[in-house]
Amino acid sequence: LAINPQTGALKWYYQFTPHDRADRDATEPPVLIDAQYRGKPRKLLLHADRNGFFYVLDRTTGEVLLAKTFLKQMNWATGISPDGRPQPAEHSAAALTRERECPNNAANWSSTAYSPVTRFYYVMTLEDCHAPEPSGGSPDLHAVEPSERYLRAIDIDSGKVAWEVAQPGPVILKTWSGVLATASGIVFYSDPNGAFVAVDERQGKTLWHYDTNVGMKGPPMTYVAGGKQYVAVTAGSVLLSFALSSP
């Protein structure tokens, strides 16, 4: 919703998943940027949705400028039409009880980030599908592939995934952590195994990591104190703070 803060009047709205029956609520926080886009300056809203599509909206009008999937596993929709509505895929009644519906939860509540240098949007992504429902009163033996989590960099101009970093270990839905992009060209994130990691914003190359050995759910943040910059993150019930120094 875009609401006038002075009057409370609704200016525009956009519904990512109309008639949502799979709990794909739009929980991923939007990122607001001002940038040149398709030849003119715009006020943009960037959003990676739980439904598996990455969106670029003009936040002054609500116009959908780009909508493209950022997943490998996607079968609930074939795309987004010019009017902004998803194009649901057609499934037979038999297929609905036999095949997985993808995605289950492509992105969640954790923070995302954007770099004006690379024009990449950084988001924690889950490749996961709804398990098939039992058919005929007995368990369905259709194989379910394991879930996989990635840190992905999405080009906001094309919607393509520029690079990705696979996250090790089993996927635990309660251990989502956010992403922090910095002016130094470094992106910070936490992986499911409990490592705090720094990667290069252009290629996703790992530059540094610190093992905490506990689940990490909170997003990293940066601040300055006494003229020195720090990066902080929670690991379990502990708050860790790292001082950044020049080489």
Solvent accessible surface area in square Angstrom, and as a share of the most:
residue,aa,sasa,rsa
1,L,154,0.76
2,A,21,0.16
3,I,95,0.48
4,N,59,0.30
5,P,122,0.77
6,Q,158,0.70
7,T,103,0.60
8,G,51,0.49
9,A,56,0.44
10,L,99,0.49
11,K,141,0.60
12,W,34,0.12
13,Y,142,0.54
14,Y,39,0.15
15,Q,100,0.44
16,F,30,0.12
17,T,13,0.08
18,P,24,0.15
19,H,145,0.65
20,D,57,0.30
21,R,208,0.76
22,A,16,0.13
23,D,97,0.50
24,R,9,0.03
25,D,63,0.33
26,A,50,0.39
27,T,49,0.29
28,E,3,0.01
29,P,51,0.32
30,P,72,0.45
31,V,29,0.16
32,L,107,0.53
33,I,20,0.10
34,D,95,0.49
35,A,20,0.16
36,Q,102,0.45
37,Y,1,0.01
38,R,146,0.53
39,G,74,0.71
40,K,99,0.42
41,P,104,0.65
42,R,38,0.14
43,K,95,0.40
44,L,0,0.00
45,L,25,0.13
46,L,0,0.00
47,H,5,0.02
48,A,0,0.00
49,D,0,0.00
50,R,30,0.11
51,N,0,0.00
52,G,0,0.00
53,F,5,0.02
54,F,0,0.00
55,Y,0,0.00
56,V,0,0.00
57,L,2,0.01
58,D,12,0.06
59,R,60,0.22
60,T,53,0.31
61,T,85,0.49
62,G,12,0.12
63,E,92,0.41
64,V,39,0.22
65,L,14,0.07
66,L,24,0.12
67,A,27,0.21
68,K,74,0.31
69,T,45,0.26
70,F,4,0.02
71,L,18,0.09
72,K,132,0.56
73,Q,37,0.17
74,M,44,0.19
75,N,44,0.22
76,W,25,0.09
77,A,5,0.04
78,T,107,0.62
79,G,14,0.13
80,I,30,0.15
81,S,23,0.15
82,P,145,0.91
83,D,106,0.55
84,G,1,0.01
85,R,131,0.48
86,P,16,0.10
87,Q,82,0.36
88,P,95,0.60
89,A,25,0.20
90,E,172,0.77
91,H,67,0.30
92,S,69,0.45
93,A,83,0.65
94,A,60,0.47
95,A,10,0.08
96,L,108,0.54
97,T,56,0.33
98,R,109,0.40
99,E,71,0.32
100,R,41,0.15
101,E,68,0.30
102,C,6,0.04
103,P,1,0.00
104,N,38,0.19
105,N,9,0.05
106,A,0,0.00
107,A,0,0.00
108,N,19,0.10
109,W,117,0.41
110,S,2,0.02
111,S,36,0.23
112,T,16,0.09
113,A,11,0.08
114,Y,32,0.12
115,S,5,0.03
116,P,105,0.66
117,V,94,0.54
118,T,19,0.11
119,R,62,0.23
120,F,29,0.12
121,Y,0,0.00
122,Y,0,0.00
123,V,1,0.00
124,M,5,0.02
125,T,0,0.00
126,L,0,0.00
127,E,2,0.01
128,D,22,0.11
129,C,9,0.06
130,H,56,0.25
131,A,65,0.50
132,P,20,0.12
133,E,110,0.49
134,P,86,0.54
135,S,46,0.30
136,G,89,0.85
137,G,85,0.82
138,S,59,0.38
139,P,109,0.68
140,D,38,0.20
141,L,169,0.84
142,H,76,0.34
143,A,81,0.63
144,V,76,0.44
145,E,102,0.46
146,P,111,0.70
147,S,38,0.24
148,E,86,0.39
149,R,7,0.03
150,Y,16,0.06
151,L,0,0.00
152,R,2,0.01
153,A,0,0.00
154,I,0,0.00
155,D,37,0.19
156,I,0,0.00
157,D,66,0.34
158,S,42,0.27
159,G,0,0.00
160,K,126,0.53
161,V,55,0.32
162,A,51,0.39
163,W,26,0.09
164,E,65,0.29
165,V,28,0.16
166,A,69,0.53
167,Q,15,0.07
168,P,66,0.42
169,G,43,0.42
170,P,103,0.65
171,V,38,0.22
172,I,92,0.47
173,L,89,0.44
174,K,163,0.69
175,T,20,0.12
176,W,1,0.00
177,S,4,0.02
178,G,0,0.00
179,V,5,0.03
180,L,29,0.15
181,A,25,0.19
182,T,20,0.12
183,A,117,0.91
184,S,84,0.54
185,G,15,0.14
186,I,46,0.23
187,V,0,0.00
188,F,8,0.03
189,Y,6,0.02
190,S,4,0.03
191,D,14,0.07
192,P,20,0.12
193,N,84,0.43
194,G,1,0.01
195,A,7,0.06
196,F,1,0.00
197,V,7,0.04
198,A,4,0.03
199,V,0,0.00
200,D,33,0.17
201,E,10,0.04
202,R,130,0.47
203,Q,123,0.55
204,G,8,0.07
205,K,138,0.58
206,T,70,0.41
207,L,92,0.46
208,W,96,0.34
209,H,102,0.46
210,Y,95,0.36
211,D,82,0.42
212,T,24,0.14
213,N,125,0.64
214,V,66,0.38
215,G,36,0.35
216,M,2,0.01
217,K,110,0.47
218,G,18,0.17
219,P,65,0.41
220,P,8,0.05
221,M,106,0.47
222,T,50,0.29
223,Y,81,0.31
224,V,104,0.60
225,A,51,0.40
226,G,91,0.88
227,G,76,0.73
228,K,96,0.40
229,Q,68,0.30
230,Y,55,0.21
231,V,1,0.00
232,A,5,0.04
233,V,2,0.01
234,T,54,0.32
235,A,4,0.03
236,G,51,0.49
237,S,120,0.77
238,V,84,0.48
239,L,125,0.62
240,L,37,0.18
241,S,59,0.38
242,F,41,0.17
243,A,57,0.44
244,L,62,0.31
245,S,101,0.65
246,S,103,0.67
247,P,181,1.14
